């Protein structure tokens, strides 16, 4: 009756006391089989006392027992605090006798690596969380926590977890996670209604920003980096964290989304400069697939900036190096690579987070044109279809490019 627990600090082998604590042992073994503990942090490390894990929320307030997953249609009971009793299971603390008015227990926290249930400070509130002692004797926990196992291999790993650098609340500055759990021996039958054991470990979701170093961060390797490499890596991590936050609040369609590499942003334009003027000027560097001067939706006046898309990245780079600070219509323009997500947002809004294919966009354009618009339907043929708004927002245009490079435009009132 044992489990192999793979952590980011190494492997632990835990033997469970199936005879002495059958409920707690069954709970631990079945949760390990369901990979419930995968990616859980050791969120509390009290040096030379105990370490705590087993909460998927990594807050110390979450977690549920295997019995809460095997309801079988039974009605839930509520305790005084409104908690579901089925989330918890009862203590299995056995008193042997009282000697000199001192309570003695069949199982005690008298060895390093003793594993017991973590509770919420009340009786019979055991769930998925567990404690592992990191010193030989912790009598303060006796009679309060159900003991169900002991670490028999990997005490050096437990010691490394115990020595982790932590803040004042005992939370490690570098995450220590349970990577995987493997049940080596299980004497219990699966409870009725228990979910099916997955064939493989579930995918890890770490999209929530974290203010701690991740478990795969190599501090020694970071020290060997020169300042430029370290600064670059730090900036990449910060950018990733910010992108995740922007996705959560709805400012980005996806944290991994990137602006198109073939797009330029042009600003400080003269209000009289038109789309056609810019397209003619920038077409000297290659084929311009779209050129849009952004205008006020009500008045149609130019807002003095534009987005220009080229067919290839190389064309875009050539235009960037040559046209920045160029003089157009008596104005010194500024050119930079576009960081706009407008095109991606348009696609995501229509076709979901993963976006749509070119054919999806073309089908949507054809559907919007309607049956009475006349002319043949648009076809993709690996070509770009642009939806372009006009100054006053009174009409729209669909543009596509046919095989002989001629620009064909169909216009229809909204």
Secondary structure, 3 states (H helix, E strand, C coil): CEEEEEECCEEEEEEECCCCCHHHHHHHHHHHHCCCCCCCECCEEECCCEEEECCCCCCCCCCCCHHHHCCCCCCCCECCCCCEHHHCECCCCCEEEEECCEEEECCCCCCCCEEEECCCCCCCCECCCEEEECCCCCHHHCCCCCEEEEEEECHHHHHHHHCCCECCCCCECECCEEEEEEEEECCCCCCCCCCCCCCCCCCCCCCCCCCCECCCCCHHHHHHCCHHHHHHHHHHHHHHHHHHHHHHHCCCCCCCCCCCCCEEEEECCCCCCCHHHHHHHHHHHCCEEEEEEEECCCCCCEEEEEEEEECCHHHHHHHHHHHCCCEECCEECEEEECCCCHHHHHHHHHHCCCCCCHHHHHHHHHHHHCHHHCCCCCCCCCCCCEEEECCCCCEEEEEEECCCCCEEEEEEEC
